[in-house]
Amino acid sequence: MKPARGPRQPSLSTAARQARAAWRLQYRDSRESLALAEQACARASATADTAAEGWARLTRGVHVLRYGPRSEARADLARAQECFDALNDACGSIVTRAWIARLILLEGRPNEALELLLPLREPGLRLLKDEERGMLLNNIAGCHSTLGQSAQAFAYMYQALRETSAVRNRGFDLVLYNNIGHELCELGDSPEALRYLNQGIELCAQVANPRMTSTLLANRVACLIEVGRPSEALADVERLLAMPADETGRGWSNARFETMAIVALRAGKTELGAQLVARANEALADSATLDERIELAVATAELLRARGDPARATTTLEDAIGYANGVDAPGRRAPCLLYRALADVSEQVGDTARALAHLRTWQHLHEDRVQRASQARFQAAALQTELLRLRRERDEIDARRRSSERAKLGLEAMNRQLSQKVREVEALQAALRDQAVRDFLTGLFNRRYLNEVLPSMLALAQRNSEPLALAIIDFDHFKAVNDEHGHAAGDALLAEFGRLLAARLRKSDVACRYGGEEFCLLMPHTEAAAARRKLASLQEAWREKVFRFESGSVSGCTFSGGIADSQLARGSPDALLRSADTAGLDAKRRGRDRIVVFDSDPIGRRIEGTSFVGTVAGD
């Protein structure tokens, strides 16, 4: 028996039309949505219109869930559930239960919320339409995100974004852009996160939803901190502070004063930073998440450093280590922020050993985030297959209800649509595979790919008794470029060097971005001497490059290089890497702008031109 669908019946009362209009407006104009829901609720009570009351209560309950006391939201959602159950309205019931689960999630019970949501997934995908289906999927994603299951969260969020594509003018896609951006930022993929957040902020101009705008802006501020561009985030901070803090603006929670304080202080706005730290302390006095406590500690330490008290800054940050290592672990971004700040302040007070230890902890956490991001994207693409299967089953059920001729036409249309979805999933999987092994800035392979391909290339070279040369290139004085011209200038140099390598190397060579300004080259069938000549040619070409920026020009760029080959540095891939790295460090020690070739039998050294060619003792 086909269930009744309440407000979806062709003939709707005035109260029901108002209630449905309020529901559709909730993301485009939150204030008007609430006003219509209040009017519909009053009309429904006067006329005993259960269908209208159900959608009006649901709209108001969801609004209060975002802006007001959760106890009031719980009452409205419970009453909406009673109305839909009385009408046997399956769609209204599924949507309401999805938001009741969201309330449970916000109360800190993600497993309980997920237990309520998962049985709704299959009927929801079959019965719900457009953004209502997206809401269900997004709420499931929220549970997985809270539980640290990023792969599942991405799968549901990406699918929700596709499901709402036909109704983007209703504003729900802004929620998805924000949530995807937040999840990517937590996993350390800030450039990709910024792409989603920027798209959401651009679309905010089409809606009257300051709360959504403020959430997107706050997440963009956090991303810009991650990529080291606090000055760019100052405009967003000013926009956030100009918004009213009540439900017409940023809402009753998540003011993010501590995040804004970090931006202000790192951008040199000490007075503004001090004001924001004070407001953060006041806002978080009663309750704060572990992430908020860590960010507040970082902001406080930044303020103390700005006031010339690095010792107290160090103590403040060390006191926050417990938040990062506790039983209830915070997100992945905040601990990285903490340990990077600890490394900086330790270096400032001259404790280089502690600075190096904290920097290594930060590097470990950052690499873990990047690895999790890559794994999550692969798994998310695979998990979408299940969601596509459920959608296909839903479409097949609908097709059987039609007449044979209409069913045939409908099935053909669905086949075309499903083929498109399959192509999209295949394209996404291919893109994810490439992203997992490519550095987004230079277009070269990344360190993960190097770790995968080096053992097999070395094994092949050893089996065939052929040389394999490995070179490590490290830019000279790269920090000075960043300091004088900004990180965008440094990125431009890195990107141009990636293009130079791609143009100059053989197809059989493998070029990887090894670290910040370090690169690693694998050159099969190549001895160290031939590799040195190739690097010397690259040095000459790189030295001729001229870069022009608003702050001035950069020319005469140089790098230091270390080379080892499999016949000189015998053993494991790690031994080959260490040998080239040792040679590169020797090049740095000897004045930079030179190339050092590793030799396990150090007999003599000689200088050719500006590049040093010599020997470095093996381990």
C-alpha positions as CSV (number, residue, x, y, z in Angstrom):
1,M,0.0,0.0,0.0
2,K,1.4,3.4,-1.0
3,P,1.7,5.6,2.2
4,A,-0.1,8.8,2.4
5,R,2.2,11.8,2.0
6,G,0.5,14.6,4.0
7,P,1.4,18.0,2.6
8,R,2.3,16.4,-0.7
9,Q,-1.4,15.9,-1.5
10,P,-2.5,18.1,-4.5
11,S,-5.0,20.0,-2.5
12,L,-3.4,22.0,0.4
13,S,-4.9,24.3,2.9
14,T,-3.6,27.8,3.4
15,A,-1.8,26.7,6.6
16,A,-0.2,23.8,4.8
17,R,1.0,26.0,1.9
18,Q,2.5,28.4,4.5
19,A,4.2,25.5,6.3
20,R,5.7,24.1,3.1
21,A,6.9,27.5,2.0
22,A,8.5,28.0,5.4
23,W,10.3,24.7,5.1
24,R,11.6,25.5,1.6
25,L,12.9,28.9,2.7
26,Q,14.9,27.8,5.8
27,Y,18.3,28.1,4.1
28,R,17.5,31.0,1.7
29,D,15.9,33.3,4.3
30,S,16.0,32.0,7.9
31,R,14.0,34.9,9.4
32,E,11.2,34.8,6.9
33,S,11.1,31.0,7.2
34,L,10.6,31.2,10.9
35,A,7.9,33.9,10.5
36,L,5.9,31.8,8.1
37,A,6.3,28.7,10.3
38,E,4.9,30.6,13.2
39,Q,1.9,31.8,11.2
40,A,1.3,28.3,9.8
41,C,1.5,26.8,13.3
42,A,-1.2,29.3,14.6
43,R,-3.5,28.6,11.6
44,A,-3.0,24.8,12.0
45,S,-3.9,25.0,15.7
46,A,-7.1,27.0,14.9
47,T,-8.2,24.6,12.2
48,A,-6.9,21.3,13.5
49,D,-4.8,20.9,10.4
50,T,-2.4,18.1,11.4
51,A,-0.5,18.1,8.1
52,A,0.3,21.9,8.3
53,E,1.2,21.6,12.0
54,G,3.6,18.8,11.2
55,W,5.7,20.8,8.7
56,A,5.4,24.0,10.6
57,R,6.6,22.3,13.8
58,L,9.4,20.6,11.9
59,T,10.6,23.9,10.4
60,R,10.5,25.7,13.7
61,G,12.2,22.8,15.5
62,V,15.1,22.8,13.0
63,H,15.4,26.6,13.2
64,V,15.6,26.5,17.0
65,L,18.0,23.6,16.9
66,R,20.4,25.9,15.0
67,Y,19.8,29.1,17.0
68,G,18.1,28.4,20.3
69,P,17.7,26.1,23.3
70,R,17.7,22.4,22.4
71,S,14.9,21.7,24.8
72,E,12.6,23.8,22.7
73,A,13.7,22.2,19.5
74,R,13.1,18.7,21.1
75,A,9.5,19.6,21.9
76,D,8.8,20.9,18.4
77,L,10.4,17.9,16.7
78,A,8.6,15.4,18.9
79,R,5.2,17.1,18.1
80,A,6.0,17.0,14.4
81,Q,6.8,13.3,14.7
82,E,3.4,12.7,16.3
83,C,1.6,14.6,13.5
84,F,3.3,12.7,10.7
85,D,2.8,9.3,12.4
86,A,-0.9,10.1,12.8
87,L,-1.1,10.9,9.0
88,N,1.0,7.9,8.0
89,D,3.2,10.4,6.2
90,A,6.3,8.4,5.5
91,C,8.3,11.3,4.0
92,G,7.6,13.7,6.9
93,S,8.4,11.0,9.4
94,I,11.8,10.2,7.9
95,V,12.8,13.8,7.7
96,T,11.7,14.5,11.3
97,R,13.6,11.4,12.6
98,A,16.7,12.5,10.7
99,W,16.6,15.9,12.6
100,I,15.9,14.2,15.9
101,A,19.0,12.2,15.3
102,R,20.9,15.5,14.6
103,L,19.7,16.7,18.0
104,I,21.1,13.5,19.6
105,L,24.4,14.0,17.8
106,L,24.7,17.6,19.1
107,E,24.1,16.3,22.6
108,G,27.3,14.2,22.2
109,R,25.8,10.8,21.3
110,P,27.0,10.1,17.8
111,N,26.6,6.3,17.9
112,E,23.0,6.5,19.1
113,A,22.2,9.1,16.4
114,L,23.7,6.8,13.8
115,E,21.7,3.9,15.0
116,L,18.6,5.9,14.4
117,L,19.7,7.2,11.0
118,L,21.0,4.1,9.2
119,P,17.6,2.3,9.1
120,L,16.1,5.5,7.5
121,R,18.7,5.5,4.6
122,E,17.1,3.0,2.2
123,P,13.5,4.2,2.5
124,G,14.7,7.8,2.6
125,L,16.6,7.4,-0.7
126,R,13.5,5.8,-2.2
127,L,10.8,8.2,-1.0
128,L,12.4,11.6,-0.3
129,K,13.1,14.3,-2.9
130,D,15.9,16.7,-3.6
131,E,17.3,18.5,-0.5
132,E,15.3,16.4,1.9
133,R,17.2,13.4,0.7
134,G,20.4,15.5,1.0
135,M,19.6,16.4,4.6
136,L,19.3,12.7,5.5
137,L,22.6,11.9,3.9
138,N,24.3,15.0,5.5
139,N,23.1,14.1,9.0
140,I,24.5,10.6,8.5
141,A,27.8,12.2,7.3
142,G,27.8,14.3,10.5
143,C,27.8,11.2,12.7
144,H,30.6,9.6,10.8
145,S,32.6,12.8,10.9
146,T,32.2,13.1,14.7
147,L,33.3,9.5,15.1
148,G,36.4,10.2,13.0
149,Q,35.2,8.1,10.1
150,S,36.2,10.5,7.3
151,A,35.8,8.1,4.4
152,Q,32.1,7.5,5.3
153,A,31.5,11.1,6.0
154,F,32.9,12.2,2.5
155,A,30.9,9.5,0.8
156,Y,27.6,10.7,2.2
157,M,28.4,14.4,1.8
158,Y,29.4,14.1,-1.8
159,Q,26.3,12.1,-2.6
160,A,24.2,14.6,-0.7
161,L,25.7,17.4,-2.9
162,R,24.7,15.4,-6.0
163,E,21.2,14.8,-4.7
164,T,20.6,18.5,-4.1
165,S,22.0,19.7,-7.5
166,A,18.6,20.3,-9.0
167,V,17.5,22.6,-6.2
168,R,20.6,24.7,-5.5
169,N,18.5,27.8,-5.4
170,R,17.1,26.7,-2.1
171,G,20.5,27.1,-0.3
172,F,21.0,23.7,1.2
173,D,24.1,23.2,-1.0
174,L,25.8,25.9,1.1
175,V,25.6,23.6,4.1
176,L,27.4,20.9,2.1
177,Y,30.1,23.2,0.8
178,N,30.7,24.2,4.4
179,N,30.8,20.7,5.8
180,I,33.0,19.3,3.0
181,G,35.4,22.2,3.4
182,H,35.5,21.7,7.2
183,E,36.2,18.0,6.9
184,L,39.0,18.6,4.3
185,C,40.5,21.3,6.6
186,E,40.5,18.9,9.5
187,L,42.4,16.4,7.3
188,G,45.0,18.9,6.3
189,D,43.8,19.4,2.7
190,S,43.3,23.2,3.1
191,P,43.7,24.2,-0.6
192,E,40.9,21.8,-1.6
193,A,38.9,23.0,1.5
194,L,39.3,26.6,0.4
195,R,37.9,25.7,-3.0
196,Y,34.6,24.4,-1.5
197,L,34.4,27.2,1.1
198,N,35.0,29.9,-1.4
199,Q,32.3,28.5,-3.6
200,G,29.9,28.5,-0.7
201,I,30.7,32.0,0.4
202,E,30.2,33.2,-3.2
203,L,26.7,31.7,-3.3
204,C,25.9,33.3,0.1
205,A,25.2,36.5,-1.8
206,Q,22.1,34.9,-3.2
207,V,20.5,34.0,0.2
208,A,19.6,35.9,3.4
209,N,21.2,33.5,5.9
210,P,23.9,35.4,7.9
211,R,24.4,32.3,10.2
212,M,25.5,30.2,7.2
213,T,27.7,33.0,5.9
214,S,29.4,33.3,9.3
215,T,30.0,29.6,9.5
216,L,31.6,29.5,6.1
217,L,33.7,32.6,6.9
218,A,34.9,31.1,10.2
219,N,36.0,27.9,8.5
220,R,37.8,29.8,5.8
221,V,39.6,31.8,8.5
222,A,40.8,28.4,10.0
223,C,41.9,27.2,6.6
224,L,43.9,30.4,5.9
225,I,45.7,29.9,9.3
226,E,46.6,26.4,8.1
227,V,48.2,27.7,4.9
228,G,50.0,30.5,6.6
229,R,48.0,33.4,5.2
230,P,46.6,35.2,8.2
231,S,46.7,38.7,6.6
232,E,44.2,37.4,3.9
233,A,41.9,36.3,6.7
234,L,41.7,39.7,8.3
235,A,38.8,40.8,6.0
236,D,36.8,37.7,7.0
237,V,37.5,38.5,10.7
238,E,36.2,42.1,10.2
239,R,33.0,40.7,8.4
240,L,32.4,38.3,11.3
241,L,32.8,40.9,14.0
242,A,30.4,43.2,12.1
243,M,27.7,40.6,12.2
244,P,25.3,40.7,15.2
245,A,26.0,37.8,17.6
246,D,22.2,37.0,18.0
247,E,20.2,34.6,15.8
248,T,20.1,37.2,13.0
249,G,23.8,36.9,12.6
250,R,26.4,34.4,14.0
251,G,23.8,32.8,16.2
252,W,24.1,31.7,19.8
253,S,27.1,29.5,19.5
254,N,30.4,29.0,17.6
255,A,31.6,32.6,17.7
256,R,35.2,31.3,17.0
257,F,36.8,34.3,18.8
258,E,39.9,32.2,19.5
259,T,40.4,31.4,15.8
260,M,39.9,35.1,14.9
261,A,42.4,36.0,17.6
262,I,45.1,33.8,16.1
263,V,44.6,35.5,12.7
264,A,44.8,39.0,14.2
265,L,47.9,38.3,16.2
266,R,49.7,36.6,13.4
267,A,48.8,39.5,11.1
268,G,50.4,41.9,13.5
269,K,47.1,43.4,15.0
270,T,48.0,43.0,18.6
271,E,45.3,45.2,20.1
272,L,42.6,43.5,18.1
273,G,44.1,40.1,19.0
274,A,44.0,41.0,22.8
275,Q,40.3,42.0,22.5
276,L,39.5,38.7,20.8
277,V,41.4,36.6,23.3
278,A,39.4,38.3,26.1
279,R,36.1,37.6,24.3
280,A,37.1,34.0,23.7
281,N,37.9,33.5,27.4
282,E,34.5,34.9,28.3
283,A,32.6,32.9,25.6
284,L,34.3,29.6,26.5
285,A,34.2,30.1,30.3
286,D,31.3,27.7,30.9
287,S,31.9,25.1,28.3
288,A,34.4,24.5,25.5
289,T,35.4,21.7,23.2
290,L,38.9,20.3,23.3
291,D,39.6,22.0,19.9
292,E,38.4,25.4,21.3
293,R,40.6,25.0,24.4
294,I,43.7,24.2,22.2
295,E,43.0,27.1,19.9
296,L,42.5,29.5,22.8
297,A,45.8,28.3,24.3
298,V,47.5,29.0,20.9
299,A,45.9,32.5,20.7
300,T,46.9,33.3,24.3
301,A,50.5,32.2,23.6
302,E,50.5,34.4,20.5
303,L,49.4,37.3,22.6
304,L,52.1,36.7,25.2
305,R,54.8,36.5,22.5
306,A,53.6,39.7,21.0
307,R,54.0,41.3,24.4
308,G,57.5,40.0,24.8
309,D,56.8,37.1,27.2
310,P,57.7,33.9,25.4
311,A,58.4,32.0,28.6
312,R,54.7,32.3,29.7
313,A,53.7,31.6,26.2
314,T,55.6,28.3,26.4
315,T,53.9,27.4,29.7
316,T,50.5,28.2,28.3
317,L,51.1,25.9,25.3
318,E,52.6,23.1,27.3
319,D,49.6,23.1,29.6
320,A,47.4,22.5,26.6
321,I,49.2,19.3,25.5
322,G,46.9,17.3,27.8
323,Y,43.9,18.4,25.6
324,A,45.6,17.0,22.5
325,N,46.6,13.7,24.1
326,G,43.5,13.0,26.3
327,V,41.1,10.1,26.1
328,D,38.5,12.2,24.2
329,A,40.8,13.2,21.4
330,P,40.1,16.5,19.6
331,G,40.0,17.0,15.8
332,R,43.2,16.5,13.8
333,R,43.7,20.2,13.0
334,A,44.0,21.6,16.5
335,P,46.9,19.4,17.7
336,C,48.9,20.3,14.6
337,L,48.3,24.0,15.4
338,L,49.4,23.4,18.9
339,Y,52.7,21.6,18.2
340,R,53.6,24.0,15.4
341,A,53.2,26.9,17.9
342,L,55.2,25.0,20.5
343,A,58.0,24.6,18.0
344,D,58.0,28.3,17.1
345,V,58.0,29.5,20.7
346,S,60.7,27.0,21.7
347,E,62.9,28.2,18.9
348,Q,62.3,31.8,20.0
349,V,63.5,31.1,23.6
350,G,66.6,29.3,22.2
351,D,65.5,25.7,23.2
352,T,66.4,24.2,19.8
353,A,66.2,20.6,21.0
354,R,62.6,21.0,22.3
355,A,61.7,23.0,19.1
356,L,63.0,20.1,17.0
357,A,61.0,17.6,19.1
358,H,57.8,19.6,18.8
359,L,58.4,20.1,15.0
360,R,58.8,16.3,14.6
361,T,55.5,15.7,16.4
362,W,53.9,18.3,14.2
363,Q,55.3,16.6,11.1
364,H,54.0,13.2,12.3
365,L,50.5,14.6,12.9
366,H,50.5,16.5,9.6
367,E,51.6,13.4,7.6
368,D,48.9,11.4,9.4
369,R,46.3,13.9,8.3
370,V,47.5,13.9,4.7
371,Q,47.5,10.1,4.7
372,R,44.0,10.0,6.2
373,A,42.8,12.5,3.6
374,S,44.1,10.3,0.7
375,Q,42.6,7.1,2.2
376,A,39.3,8.8,2.9
377,R,38.9,10.0,-0.7
378,F,39.7,6.5,-2.1
379,Q,37.2,4.8,0.3
380,A,34.6,7.5,-0.2
381,A,34.6,6.8,-3.9
382,A,34.1,3.1,-3.3
383,L,31.3,3.7,-0.7
384,Q,29.3,5.7,-3.2
385,T,28.7,2.5,-5.1
386,E,26.4,1.3,-2.4
387,L,24.4,4.6,-2.5
388,L,24.1,4.4,-6.2
389,R,22.8,0.8,-5.9
390,L,20.1,2.0,-3.5
391,R,19.1,4.8,-5.8
392,R,18.9,2.3,-8.7
393,E,16.6,0.0,-6.7
394,R,14.4,3.0,-5.9
395,D,14.1,4.0,-9.5
396,E,13.3,0.4,-10.5
397,I,10.4,0.3,-8.0
398,D,9.0,3.5,-9.4
399,A,9.3,2.3,-12.9
400,R,7.2,-0.9,-12.2
401,R,4.4,1.3,-11.0
402,R,4.0,2.9,-14.4
403,S,2.3,1.4,-17.5
404,S,4.5,-0.7,-19.7
405,E,5.1,2.0,-22.3
406,R,5.8,4.7,-19.7
407,A,8.0,2.2,-17.8
408,K,10.1,1.6,-20.9
409,L,10.6,5.3,-21.5
410,G,11.3,5.9,-17.8
411,L,13.8,3.1,-17.7
412,E,15.7,4.4,-20.7
413,A,16.0,7.8,-19.0
414,M,17.2,6.2,-15.8
415,N,19.8,4.2,-17.7
416,R,21.2,7.3,-19.2
417,Q,21.2,9.0,-15.8
418,L,22.9,6.0,-14.2
419,S,25.4,5.8,-16.9
420,Q,26.3,9.5,-16.2
421,K,26.5,8.7,-12.5
422,V,28.8,5.8,-13.2
423,R,31.0,8.0,-15.4
424,E,31.1,10.6,-12.6
425,V,32.1,8.0,-10.0
426,E,34.8,6.6,-12.4
427,A,36.1,10.1,-13.0
428,L,36.1,10.8,-9.3
429,Q,37.9,7.6,-8.6
430,A,40.5,8.4,-11.3
431,A,40.9,12.0,-9.9
432,L,41.3,10.7,-6.4
433,R,43.9,8.2,-7.4
434,D,45.9,11.0,-9.1
435,Q,45.4,13.4,-6.2
436,A,46.7,10.7,-3.8
437,V,50.1,10.6,-5.5
438,R,50.4,14.2,-6.9
439,D,51.5,17.4,-5.3
440,F,48.8,19.9,-6.1
441,L,51.2,22.9,-6.3
442,T,54.0,21.6,-8.6
443,G,52.2,18.9,-10.4
444,L,55.0,16.5,-9.6
445,F,54.6,13.2,-7.7
446,N,54.6,13.4,-3.9
447,R,56.6,11.7,-1.2
448,R,54.0,8.9,-0.8
449,Y,54.5,8.0,-4.5
450,L,58.3,8.1,-4.0
451,N,58.0,5.6,-1.1
452,E,55.9,3.3,-3.3
453,V,58.1,3.4,-6.5
454,L,61.7,3.7,-5.1
455,P,61.9,0.1,-3.8
456,S,60.7,-1.5,-7.1
457,M,63.0,0.8,-9.2
458,L,66.0,0.0,-7.0
459,A,65.2,-3.8,-7.1
460,L,65.0,-3.7,-10.9
461,A,68.3,-1.8,-11.2
462,Q,70.1,-4.2,-8.8
463,R,68.7,-7.3,-10.6
464,N,69.9,-6.0,-14.0
465,S,73.2,-4.7,-12.6
466,E,72.3,-1.2,-13.9
467,P,72.8,2.1,-12.0
468,L,69.9,4.1,-10.5
469,A,70.8,7.7,-9.6
470,L,68.9,9.5,-6.9
471,A,69.2,13.2,-6.4
472,I,67.9,15.5,-3.7
473,I,67.5,19.2,-4.5
474,D,67.0,21.8,-1.9
475,F,66.3,25.5,-2.7
476,D,68.9,27.9,-1.3
477,H,67.6,30.8,0.8
478,F,63.9,30.0,0.1
479,K,62.8,31.3,3.4
480,A,64.1,34.8,2.5
481,V,61.8,34.8,-0.6
482,N,58.8,33.9,1.6
483,D,59.7,36.5,4.1
484,E,60.3,39.3,1.6
485,H,57.7,38.6,-1.0
486,G,55.1,36.4,0.7
487,H,54.1,32.8,0.5
488,A,52.4,33.3,-2.8
489,A,55.8,34.2,-4.3
490,G,57.3,31.1,-2.8
491,D,54.5,29.0,-4.3
492,A,55.2,30.6,-7.7
493,L,58.8,29.5,-7.5
494,L,57.9,26.0,-6.5
495,A,55.3,25.7,-9.3
496,E,57.8,27.0,-11.9
497,F,60.5,24.6,-10.7
498,G,58.0,21.8,-11.1
499,R,57.4,22.9,-14.7
500,L,61.2,23.1,-15.3
501,L,61.6,19.5,-14.1
502,A,58.7,18.3,-16.2
503,A,60.2,19.9,-19.3
504,R,63.9,18.8,-18.8
505,L,63.7,15.3,-17.5
506,R,63.3,12.1,-19.5
507,K,60.0,10.2,-19.5
508,S,61.7,7.4,-17.6
509,D,62.8,9.8,-14.8
510,V,60.6,10.3,-11.7
511,A,60.4,13.8,-10.1
512,C,58.8,14.1,-6.7
513,R,58.3,17.0,-4.3
514,Y,60.2,15.6,-1.3
515,G,59.3,18.3,1.3
516,G,58.6,22.0,1.5
517,E,61.3,23.2,-0.9
518,E,63.0,19.9,-1.5
519,F,62.7,17.7,-4.5
520,C,63.8,14.1,-5.2
521,L,64.8,12.8,-8.7
522,L,65.0,9.1,-9.6
523,M,67.0,8.6,-12.8
524,P,67.2,4.9,-14.0
525,H,70.1,3.7,-16.2
526,T,72.1,6.7,-14.9
527,E,75.4,6.9,-13.0
528,A,76.1,9.6,-10.5
529,A,78.4,11.5,-12.9
530,A,75.7,11.7,-15.6
531,A,73.2,12.7,-13.0
532,R,75.6,15.5,-11.8
533,R,75.7,16.8,-15.4
534,K,71.9,16.8,-15.6
535,L,71.6,18.7,-12.3
536,A,74.3,21.2,-13.4
537,S,72.1,21.9,-16.5
538,L,69.1,22.3,-14.3
539,Q,71.1,24.7,-12.1
540,E,72.0,26.9,-15.0
541,A,68.4,27.0,-16.3
542,W,67.1,27.8,-12.8
543,R,69.6,30.5,-12.3
544,E,68.4,32.3,-15.4
545,K,64.8,32.5,-14.3
546,V,63.5,35.9,-13.3
547,F,60.3,36.3,-11.2
548,R,58.5,39.6,-10.8
549,F,56.1,40.3,-8.0
550,E,54.5,43.5,-6.6
551,S,57.1,43.6,-3.9
552,G,60.0,43.3,-6.3
553,S,61.8,40.8,-8.5
554,V,63.6,37.6,-7.7
555,S,66.5,36.4,-9.9
556,G,69.6,34.3,-9.7
557,C,67.8,31.5,-7.8
558,T,70.0,28.6,-6.8
559,F,69.8,25.2,-5.2
560,S,72.0,22.7,-3.5
561,G,72.0,19.1,-4.6
562,G,73.1,15.7,-3.3
563,I,73.5,12.7,-5.6
564,A,74.0,9.0,-5.0
565,D,73.6,6.0,-7.2
566,S,72.9,2.4,-6.5
567,Q,76.4,1.3,-7.4
568,L,78.1,3.7,-5.0
569,A,75.5,3.6,-2.1
570,R,74.6,-0.1,-2.1
571,G,71.9,-1.5,0.1
572,S,68.3,-0.5,0.8
573,P,66.1,2.3,-0.6
574,D,66.6,4.1,2.8
575,A,70.4,3.8,2.4
576,L,70.2,5.4,-1.1
577,L,68.1,8.2,0.2
578,R,70.3,8.8,3.2
579,S,73.4,8.9,1.0
580,A,71.9,11.5,-1.3
581,D,70.6,13.5,1.7
582,T,74.0,13.4,3.3
583,A,75.6,14.7,0.1
584,G,73.0,17.4,-0.1
585,L,73.7,18.5,3.5
586,D,77.4,18.7,2.7
587,A,76.5,20.9,-0.3
588,K,74.7,23.2,2.1
589,R,77.6,23.3,4.6
590,R,80.0,24.1,1.8
591,G,78.3,27.3,0.8
592,R,75.2,26.2,-1.2
593,D,74.7,26.6,-4.9
594,R,76.6,23.4,-5.6
595,I,76.2,19.6,-6.2
596,V,77.9,17.0,-4.0
597,V,78.2,13.4,-5.3
598,F,78.2,10.6,-2.7
599,D,81.1,8.2,-2.8
600,S,81.6,5.4,-0.2
601,D,85.4,5.6,-0.9
602,P,86.3,9.2,-0.1
603,I,89.5,9.9,-1.9
604,G,90.1,13.6,-2.7
605,R,87.8,16.4,-3.8
606,R,87.8,18.9,-6.6
607,I,85.8,22.0,-7.6
608,E,84.4,22.6,-11.0
609,G,82.8,26.0,-11.7
610,T,80.4,27.1,-9.0
611,S,79.4,23.5,-8.2
612,F,81.3,21.3,-5.8
613,V,81.8,17.7,-6.9
614,G,83.4,15.5,-4.3
615,T,83.0,12.6,-2.0
616,V,81.1,12.0,1.2
617,A,82.0,9.0,3.4
618,G,79.4,6.3,3.6
619,D,77.8,5.0,6.7
